[in-house]
Amino acid sequence: MAARWLVNGVATEQLSVLDRGFGYGDGLFESIRLVDGRAPLWPRHMQRLADGCSRLQIPAPDPVQLWNESQRVSAGIVQAVVRVTVTRGIGERGYALPASPQPSRVVAAFMAPTVSDDVYAHGLHMRVCELRLAEQPLLAGIKHLNRLEQVLARAEWSDPAIAEGLLRDSHDRVISATMANLFAVIDGVLLTPALDRCGVAGVARAEVLAIHPTARVTELSLQALSTASEIFLSSSVRGILPVQSLDQWNYVPGAVTRQLQQHWRNLGFSMEHGG
């Protein structure tokens, strides 16, 4: 099924070439998983979108309006991903902010990606990327439109057996995967990288931290990951993904990974079949 789009509430695929989202990447987006019209993580997506709009000084859209438009575009798609994009809207040339911005919103629906039962059961294979993420605390955590670092990182490999790449910052600190956040169990403690300098603070990551209050947000190195008893990725679209290997290191899905996969099933996400 082809994607379906609403641009400012109108069924069209057209957006002005003068839109600052096109010209400067001046905006934000959310990729939201829907199952039978339900979006279990919707409140977390709306909170991150509102936080990002506040940080970028973009007037935030109405969540009720976004919900209604999400239902319109995803109607009839049992397993859907709705992408909500908000830009600062049309503006004159130059970086100066428009005096009275009129934000643009694009709501689009797609069929959810298929992830094999084998990946959920046994894990995926990862590699360490050469690209380093730049540090910009003002943009750290939010899901802004500038994704060139992820595009270039993903261009580093073409092996279909490798599903994800590990990203680090310029100080070799582990940050995330290209499309997901990362968690590791080391010495019995659940850890995830700090994202105060760069990276995206995923809503699935927020859900994991909420149900695991003893988890620690900290700096992580590749050496530390080599000692982990289990590693998994969290994604609002794909759920909880065990990591089977990271370059030369091998892992087995453990109790924490299985518990979180069960939590995802309890939320209503039917794509979690592992374990």
Secondary structure as UniProt FT lines:
FT   STRAND          4..7
FT   TURN            8..9
FT   TURN            17..18
FT   HELIX           20..24
FT   STRAND          27..35
FT   TURN            36..37
FT   TURN            40..41
FT   HELIX           42..56
FT   HELIX           63..74
FT   TURN            75..76
FT   STRAND          79..87
FT   STRAND          104..111
FT   HELIX           117..122
FT   STRAND          124..133
FT   TURN            137..140
FT   HELIX           148..154
FT   TURN            155..156
FT   TURN            160..161
FT   STRAND          164..169
FT   TURN            170..171
FT   STRAND          174..177
FT   STRAND          181..186
FT   TURN            187..188
FT   STRAND          189..193
FT   HELIX           203..211
FT   TURN            213..214
FT   STRAND          216..218
FT   HELIX           222..225
FT   TURN            226..227
FT   STRAND          230..235
FT   TURN            236..238
FT   STRAND          239..246
FT   TURN            247..248
FT   STRAND          249..250
FT   HELIX           255..267
FT   TURN            270..271
//
